[in-house]
């Protein structure tokens, strides 16, 4: 049975698949790659933080670990600059999962508010380590093998790789949401003590969710690294990434499926456009910060919920109107 | 490494740590009273430093005299930010929303500071900044001693205000339980606004010392906020005494590790202490055990 909602998903996917075939301007396809990377990351961030209520503001840790893993591996394994590089993307995700376990063991011991702060603190430690240790190349960063693709088609492989990650993230999110495990995450969000009282192994559930969400973010970081071709600590361990991901999910609708996708698509495209349009970094910061404030203050429940409310209000009004008309007739 | 160097790093750590404790106290006060994690605290410190910089470079006002202007200025800035943005935060995810709002505020301020002062690193200068006094065979910078004295005076003033005045009683009541405080007739809204102002005002003083002891630009705020957050988590979020102890302890240990193992490890030691302490006491050194909130 094909329901209307599923048709929309297929249409959206088709549009995303067709986009780089129709639009050949590398500036726009480049924005497309970034948007897809963020859509995948925001969806998987939401899969843990949106469902469980434990807001992770250190997800750039996973992103950076993914990016550094693929770069270091490509270097040590002498992977040539061709399609083989993409096979290492899931390895970046696995590395992020491996890092997520000890991070989660520490950070998930505390309740929500402190968790947020600890994830921020842990993020800065990773950024500092990437700057301070020598195997990461310090502030001068690391190079990936050059990719000798034609400039006109350069973005396409990255685009489809990122799209594959998005599809994976969405399917994973749906699977989690429909599973017993997903219900346990939601129960933790609603009332952790009661969930524990009802037999949910809260710590284990949180840790598994945290680790799972790290996988996709790590893959996102890996794709970003090969897309950019050179990584620096400040760019892959970027505090703006931490916040952007959370903002995208919240802007779209925390805990919803379409919210993070829409939020990431809209915000990342806008952000990239602003960054290109206002090459002056300071103006960009002011504009982005202001946009951000407006979103958080005026649409705190997210656009998906906001539009849903608006639609049901309109429907209610129409029904009201119909009743009035009927009343007049009688 | 020798005994003198270790002693030096300990004394330096205590002197610098007191300034961090001052800034962290502002942060933990804001969290305790308002349930707001103010991640803009770092950029407010830098704002304070730049204000002192502008006053001393353009008007020739001494750094410490300038505090008489910068502290009230930041108090007002804090109140304006609180009234304009933080009062609008609603909904159940208040803490998270507060982080996003204050982060957005800090991005805007960072952009403005970059526009006005450029991204070149600057340092505050005064006749006492590069002088030092010899004590027990070690040289102590005047600025560190003055900073310590200033932090002690301001923390003492804060203590007196919190524990010896009627307003302080209202603040502590709001820290303990907002609903009950409101029930006994405390205007929690007003207390919150003033506390936010105070929490921001102390950054003017901290920022001045920070600017005199470090070269800074607007992005130094990231380093600052990460340290301040670690300090308040360690001390126990919302605990004023905890912020004080943790601030001094963390900076001292960091300095000590820097001398003993090298500067690469000193920043990491910050994190390792956090890990060890939180494994033993998830609520922080002086934090209250989280109670069930319905």
Contacts between the chains, C-beta under 8 A, distances in Angstrom:
chain1	res1	chain2	res2	distance
A	53	B	93	7.7
A	55	B	93	7.5
A	55	B	96	4.6
A	55	B	99	7.9
A	57	B	99	6.7
A	106	B	275	5.4
A	106	B	278	6.1
A	106	B	279	6.9
A	109	B	278	6.2
A	109	B	279	7.2
A	109	B	282	4.6
A	110	B	278	6.8
A	110	B	282	4.7
A	110	B	283	7.4
A	110	B	290	7.9
A	111	B	290	4.8
A	112	B	95	7.0
A	113	B	31	8.0
A	113	B	35	7.7
A	113	B	37	7.1
A	113	B	95	4.9
A	113	B	237	6.6
A	114	B	233	5.9
A	114	B	237	5.9
A	114	B	282	7.6
A	114	B	283	7.7
A	114	B	284	7.6
A	116	B	37	6.7
A	116	B	95	6.6
A	116	B	96	6.5
A	116	B	99	6.3
A	117	B	37	6.3
A	117	B	229	5.0
A	117	B	232	7.3
A	117	B	233	5.1
A	117	B	237	7.1
A	118	B	233	6.1
A	118	B	274	7.4
A	118	B	278	7.2
A	120	B	39	7.4
A	120	B	225	7.9
A	120	B	226	6.8
A	120	B	229	5.6
A	121	B	226	6.0
A	121	B	229	5.4
A	121	B	230	4.7
A	121	B	233	6.6
A	121	B	271	6.8
A	121	B	274	6.2
A	122	B	271	7.0
A	123	B	226	7.9
A	124	B	222	7.3
A	124	B	223	7.7
A	124	B	226	3.6
A	125	B	267	7.5
A	125	B	268	6.5
A	125	B	270	7.5
A	125	B	271	4.0
A	128	B	267	4.7
A	128	B	268	6.9
A	129	B	268	6.6
A	132	B	264	4.4
A	132	B	267	7.1
A	132	B	268	7.7
A	133	B	264	7.3
A	193	B	292	5.4
A	239	B	222	5.8
A	240	B	107	8.0
A	243	B	100	6.9
A	243	B	103	5.2
A	246	B	96	7.4
A	246	B	100	6.8
A	247	B	100	6.2
A	250	B	93	8.0
A	250	B	96	7.7
A	250	B	100	6.9
A	254	B	93	7.2
A	281	B	111	7.8
A	281	B	114	6.9
A	282	B	111	4.5
A	282	B	112	7.5
A	282	B	114	3.8
A	282	B	115	4.5
A	283	B	111	6.7
A	283	B	115	7.4
A	284	B	111	7.3
A	285	B	107	5.1
A	285	B	108	7.1
A	285	B	110	5.5
A	285	B	111	3.3
A	285	B	114	7.0
A	286	B	107	7.6
A	286	B	108	5.3
A	286	B	111	3.6
A	286	B	112	6.4
A	286	B	115	7.7
A	287	B	111	8.0
A	288	B	107	6.3
A	289	B	104	4.8
A	289	B	105	7.1
A	289	B	106	7.7
A	289	B	107	3.3
A	289	B	108	3.7
A	289	B	110	7.8
A	289	B	111	6.4
A	290	B	104	7.5
A	290	B	108	6.0
A	292	B	100	7.3
A	292	B	103	7.7
A	292	B	104	4.0
A	292	B	107	6.8
A	293	B	85	6.6
A	293	B	101	6.6
A	293	B	104	4.3
A	293	B	105	7.0
A	293	B	108	7.3
A	296	B	89	8.0
A	296	B	97	6.1
A	296	B	100	4.8
A	296	B	101	5.4
A	296	B	104	6.5
A	297	B	85	6.6
A	297	B	88	4.9
A	297	B	89	7.6
A	297	B	101	6.9
A	300	B	89	7.6
A	300	B	90	6.5
A	300	B	91	5.5
A	300	B	93	7.9
A	300	B	97	6.1
A	301	B	91	7.0
